[in-house]
Amino acid sequence: MRSVAILGATGEVGQKFVLSLQEHPWFRVEELYASARSAGKTYAEALGYGREGSRWFYREQPRREILEMEVKSLEDIGGKVSFFFSALPSEVALEVEGRVAEEKPVVSTASAYRYFEDSFTYLPSVNESHAPLLEEQRRRRGWRGFVVPQPNCTTIGLALSLKPLYDAFGLEGVIMTSMQAVSGAGYEAVSRWAEQRRRQGGSLPEPLEEYSPLTFEGNVIPYIKGEEEKVRKETVRLLGKLEGGRIQPAGFRIACKCNRVPVLEGHTESVFVTLSREAGVEELKECWRSFRGEPQRLGLPSAPPQPIVVVEEVDRPQPRFDSLRERGMVAVVGGAEATAFERCFQYTVLSHNTELGAARGAVLAAEYLHKAGYL
């Protein structure tokens, strides 16, 4: 049993780390870290747990021994645990994760270390072949540990659904439009949306004259800062090849448009792909159904039996009904059909942005790193 710590333990993703780890067969939570306002308090006190105005986000509850743990300051991070999970905001993560990685490994949901040349941004079942970058990162930076960030939550469902198609048929172009859940914007956004819904009192939302960038109820926001650039950059990198200590991005073209919609959890994406060779719809479906990655081969505790689930109903997948399939750890694909363009197909993919796309996905990444000997 390896001892672990959680950085940013009081936030939305930090809380999900607690839930993902409190019954884990390999990892045991030993330390919790957060900002100065929480330091010195028990985890329960820092969250106001069990009181009015509690900042505990989920229906599932933390175990008593975790609630009774003292939250430590990010300025006072020790070295007693085997490795760290990080749920820190990106603006804090660059300094803190780098400081921790001088001695210990860090598996992170933050974007701070995604885009460096020596970064192993890891999506389970997709790019285990990039893992040797960890030694390159250690060598270049003089670290004893490393930082393994997750991809952007919007990239995850897209890249996972593209992986078997790219391997089997090749890709010339990808166009994607996302419909992203409010929880992807963080705890404050979800709280704001809940308040908007409470004020509406169950009635249909009225048009508003006063603009707010966080008006979610009855609304679609066709802009998420930096999201489209992240998807374009990360997708071709995840599907690229490691050559000479560098990743050579995949050669296909990609365009995307990202939107925030009034859905709590689960990012839905409409995808159009142009293949490099001829194929039929049933070949695509079989390609997805038969796909298995390293987590499945290794039998990792958090891995689903298969990373991609294909649904046949014409109106699925839908977030309310499909986002929690296999505990939210799969990409759910449906609606595959040919288009009027040569070798071009369309489909819908749904992935859970706070499970596979955040803490539980990072736990699965750590399981692979442990099994492969990197931890």
C-alpha positions in Angstrom: 0.0 0.0 0.0 1.5 3.3 -1.1 0.9 6.5 0.9 -0.2 9.5 -1.1 -1.0 13.2 -0.5 -3.5 15.4 -2.2 -2.6 19.0 -3.1 -5.6 21.3 -3.3 -7.7 18.9 -1.3 -10.6 21.2 -0.4 -11.6 22.1 -4.0 -14.1 20.3 -6.3 -11.4 18.1 -7.9 -9.6 17.6 -4.6 -12.8 16.3 -3.0 -13.2 13.9 -5.9 -9.6 12.6 -5.3 -10.7 11.9 -1.7 -13.7 9.9 -2.9 -11.6 8.0 -5.5 -8.9 7.1 -3.1 -10.6 6.3 0.2 -11.3 2.7 -0.7 -8.4 2.2 -3.1 -6.6 -1.2 -2.9 -3.1 0.2 -3.7 -3.1 3.8 -2.5 -3.8 5.3 1.0 -4.3 9.0 1.7 -1.9 10.2 4.4 -1.7 14.0 3.9 -4.0 16.8 2.7 -2.7 20.2 1.5 -4.6 23.4 0.7 -4.3 27.2 0.9 -3.4 29.2 4.0 -7.0 29.8 5.0 -7.6 26.0 5.4 -4.2 25.1 6.9 -4.2 24.0 10.6 -7.9 23.0 10.4 -9.3 19.5 10.2 -10.6 18.6 6.7 -14.2 18.8 8.1 -13.6 22.3 9.6 -11.9 23.6 6.4 -15.0 22.5 4.4 -17.6 23.5 7.0 -18.7 19.9 6.6 -22.1 19.1 8.1 -23.0 22.7 8.6 -25.1 25.2 6.6 -23.1 26.6 3.8 -20.8 23.5 3.6 -18.4 23.5 0.7 -18.6 19.7 0.3 -19.6 19.2 -3.3 -20.8 15.6 -3.7 -23.5 13.3 -2.4 -21.0 10.5 -1.6 -19.4 11.2 1.8 -15.8 11.1 2.9 -14.7 8.7 5.6 -14.4 9.9 9.2 -10.6 9.4 9.3 -10.2 11.7 6.4 -12.5 14.3 7.8 -10.4 14.3 11.0 -7.1 14.8 9.1 -5.3 18.1 9.6 -5.0 20.2 6.4 -1.5 21.4 5.9 -0.2 24.5 4.1 1.1 24.4 0.6 4.1 26.3 2.0 5.0 23.3 4.2 4.9 20.3 2.0 6.8 17.4 3.4 8.3 14.2 1.9 6.8 11.4 3.9 4.4 10.1 1.3 5.3 8.0 -1.9 3.8 10.5 -4.3 1.3 13.4 -4.7 -2.0 13.9 -6.5 -2.5 17.6 -7.5 -5.8 19.3 -8.0 -4.3 22.8 -7.8 -5.3 25.7 -10.0 -2.9 26.1 -12.9 -1.6 29.5 -11.8 -0.4 27.9 -8.5 0.5 24.5 -9.9 3.5 25.5 -11.9 5.5 26.6 -8.8 4.2 24.1 -6.3 4.2 21.0 -8.5 7.7 21.8 -9.7 8.9 22.2 -6.1 7.4 18.9 -5.1 8.8 17.1 -8.2 12.3 17.9 -7.2 11.9 15.0 -4.7 8.6 13.1 -5.4 6.3 12.2 -8.4 3.2 14.3 -9.0 0.1 13.2 -10.9 -1.9 16.3 -11.8 -5.2 17.5 -13.2 -3.7 21.0 -13.7 -2.6 22.3 -17.1 0.7 23.9 -15.9 3.0 21.2 -17.2 1.0 20.0 -20.2 2.8 21.8 -23.0 6.5 21.6 -22.2 8.6 19.6 -24.7 9.6 17.1 -21.9 6.0 16.6 -20.5 4.3 13.2 -20.5 0.7 14.3 -20.7 -1.0 11.0 -20.2 -4.4 9.7 -21.3 -4.8 6.0 -20.3 -5.2 3.6 -23.2 -3.9 6.2 -25.7 -0.3 7.2 -25.2 1.6 4.9 -22.9 4.4 4.8 -25.5 5.2 8.4 -24.4 6.1 7.3 -20.9 9.9 7.4 -21.5 9.6 11.2 -21.5 9.6 10.9 -17.7 13.3 10.1 -17.7 13.9 12.9 -20.1 12.1 15.3 -17.8 14.1 14.2 -14.8 17.3 14.5 -16.7 16.6 18.0 -18.1 15.3 19.4 -14.8 17.5 17.6 -12.3 14.4 16.2 -10.5 14.1 13.0 -8.6 10.4 13.0 -9.2 8.3 14.1 -12.2 5.0 15.7 -13.1 2.4 13.8 -15.1 -0.5 16.1 -16.1 -3.8 14.9 -17.5 -5.1 16.2 -20.8 -7.8 18.9 -20.9 -11.2 17.2 -20.1 -12.6 18.2 -23.5 -9.7 16.6 -25.3 -10.1 13.3 -23.5 -13.3 11.9 -25.1 -12.2 13.1 -28.5 -8.7 11.7 -28.4 -9.9 8.4 -26.9 -12.5 7.9 -29.6 -10.0 8.8 -32.4 -7.2 6.5 -31.2 -8.5 3.2 -32.7 -9.6 5.0 -35.9 -6.2 6.6 -36.3 -4.4 3.3 -35.7 -6.7 1.3 -38.1 -7.6 3.7 -40.9 -5.5 6.8 -40.5 -7.0 10.3 -40.3 -6.8 13.2 -42.7 -9.0 15.7 -40.8 -11.2 16.1 -37.7 -13.9 18.6 -37.0 -15.5 18.7 -33.5 -18.1 20.8 -31.8 -18.4 20.4 -28.0 -21.3 20.9 -25.6 -19.6 21.1 -22.3 -20.9 20.7 -18.8 -21.0 23.6 -16.3 -19.0 21.6 -13.8 -16.1 21.9 -16.2 -16.0 25.6 -15.2 -15.4 24.8 -11.5 -17.2 24.9 -8.2 -18.0 28.7 -8.4 -19.8 28.2 -11.7 -21.9 25.3 -10.4 -22.8 27.3 -7.3 -23.8 30.3 -9.5 -25.9 28.0 -11.7 -27.7 26.5 -8.7 -28.5 30.0 -7.5 -29.9 31.0 -10.9 -32.1 27.9 -10.9 -33.3 28.6 -7.4 -34.3 32.1 -8.4 -36.2 30.9 -11.4 -38.3 28.7 -9.1 -38.8 26.0 -11.7 -40.3 28.4 -14.2 -39.0 28.9 -17.8 -36.1 31.3 -17.9 -36.9 34.8 -19.1 -34.6 36.7 -21.5 -32.2 38.9 -19.6 -31.1 42.4 -20.4 -28.0 42.5 -18.1 -25.2 40.4 -19.4 -23.1 38.0 -17.2 -20.5 35.5 -18.6 -21.8 33.0 -16.0 -25.5 32.9 -16.9 -26.0 29.2 -17.5 -29.8 28.6 -17.0 -31.6 28.5 -20.4 -28.4 29.5 -22.1 -25.5 28.4 -24.4 -22.1 30.1 -24.1 -20.2 29.8 -27.4 -16.8 30.6 -26.0 -14.6 29.0 -23.4 -11.3 30.8 -23.0 -8.3 28.8 -24.4 -10.3 25.6 -24.8 -10.2 25.3 -28.6 -6.4 25.9 -28.7 -5.9 23.2 -26.0 -8.0 20.6 -28.0 -6.2 21.3 -31.2 -2.7 21.1 -29.6 -3.3 18.2 -27.3 -5.1 15.9 -29.7 -2.4 15.6 -32.2 0.2 15.4 -29.5 -1.5 12.5 -27.7 -1.8 10.6 -31.0 1.8 11.5 -32.0 5.0 9.4 -31.9 7.9 9.6 -29.5 11.1 9.9 -31.5 14.5 11.0 -30.3 13.1 12.3 -26.9 10.5 14.4 -28.6 6.9 13.9 -29.6 6.2 14.2 -33.3 2.5 15.3 -33.5 0.0 13.3 -35.6 -0.2 14.7 -39.1 -4.0 15.2 -39.5 -5.8 18.6 -39.5 -8.2 19.5 -36.7 -10.8 22.2 -36.2 -13.1 22.7 -33.2 -15.7 25.0 -31.6 -16.3 24.7 -27.8 -19.6 25.6 -26.1 -20.8 25.7 -22.4 -24.3 24.3 -22.0 -26.7 23.9 -19.0 -25.7 20.3 -18.2 -24.2 19.5 -14.8 -21.7 16.7 -15.8 -20.5 15.1 -19.0 -19.0 16.7 -22.1 -20.8 15.8 -25.4 -19.0 16.3 -28.7 -20.2 16.1 -32.3 -17.3 14.7 -34.4 -16.7 14.5 -38.1 -13.7 12.5 -39.3 -12.1 12.0 -42.7 -10.3 8.7 -42.9 -7.1 8.0 -44.9 -8.6 4.9 -46.5 -12.1 3.5 -47.3 -14.1 2.0 -44.5 -17.7 1.2 -43.6 -19.7 2.3 -40.5 -19.7 -1.2 -39.1 -16.0 -1.3 -39.4 -15.7 1.8 -37.3 -18.1 0.4 -34.7 -16.1 -2.9 -34.5 -12.9 -0.9 -34.2 -14.2 0.9 -31.2 -15.8 -2.2 -29.6 -12.6 -4.3 -29.9 -10.2 -1.6 -28.7 -8.4 -2.3 -25.5 -5.5 -0.4 -23.9 -2.7 -1.0 -21.4 -5.0 -0.4 -18.4 -7.3 -3.3 -19.6 -4.3 -5.5 -20.3 -2.8 -4.9 -16.9 -6.2 -5.2 -15.1 -5.8 -1.9 -13.3 -8.3 -1.3 -10.4 -9.9 1.8 -11.9 -9.9 0.6 -15.5 -13.2 -0.3 -17.1 -13.4 -3.6 -19.0 -13.2 -1.6 -22.3 -12.3 2.1 -22.7 -15.0 2.8 -25.4 -18.6 1.8 -25.2 -20.7 1.9 -28.4 -24.5 2.6 -28.1 -26.9 1.8 -31.0 -29.9 4.0 -30.0 -30.2 6.9 -32.5 -30.6 9.5 -29.8 -27.7 8.4 -27.6 -25.4 9.1 -25.8 -26.9 11.6 -23.5 -25.3 13.1 -20.4 -28.2 12.4 -18.0 -28.3 8.7 -18.9 -24.8 7.7 -20.2 -22.1 9.8 -18.5 -21.8 7.5 -15.5 -21.4 4.2 -17.5 -18.6 2.2 -16.0 -18.4 4.8 -13.2 -17.7 7.6 -15.7 -14.5 6.0 -16.9 -15.3 5.4 -20.6 -16.0 7.3 -23.8 -19.5 6.6 -25.0 -19.9 6.7 -28.8 -23.1 6.7 -30.8 -24.7 8.0 -33.9 -22.0 6.8 -36.3 -22.9 7.2 -39.9 -21.4 8.1 -43.3 -21.7 11.6 -44.7 -22.0 13.0 -48.2 -18.3 13.5 -48.3 -15.8 10.9 -49.4 -14.4 8.8 -46.5 -16.1 11.2 -44.0 -18.1 9.9 -41.0 -19.9 11.6 -38.1 -20.5 10.4 -34.6 -21.2 11.7 -31.1 -18.9 11.0 -28.1 -19.6 11.6 -24.5 -17.1 11.5 -21.6 -17.4 12.4 -17.9 -15.4 15.6 -17.2 -15.1 15.1 -13.4 -14.5 11.3 -13.4 -12.3 10.2 -16.4 -11.6 13.9 -17.1 -10.4 14.7 -13.7 -9.6 12.9 -10.4 -10.5 9.3 -11.2 -8.7 9.5 -14.5 -5.6 10.8 -12.7 -5.9 7.8 -10.2 -6.0 5.5 -13.2 -2.9 7.2 -14.6 -1.1 6.7 -11.2 -2.1 3.0 -11.3 -0.4 2.6 -14.6 2.7 4.5 -13.5 2.8 2.2 -10.4 2.4 -1.0 -12.4 4.9 0.1 -15.0 7.5 0.8 -12.3 7.7 4.6 -12.6 6.5 5.2 -9.0 
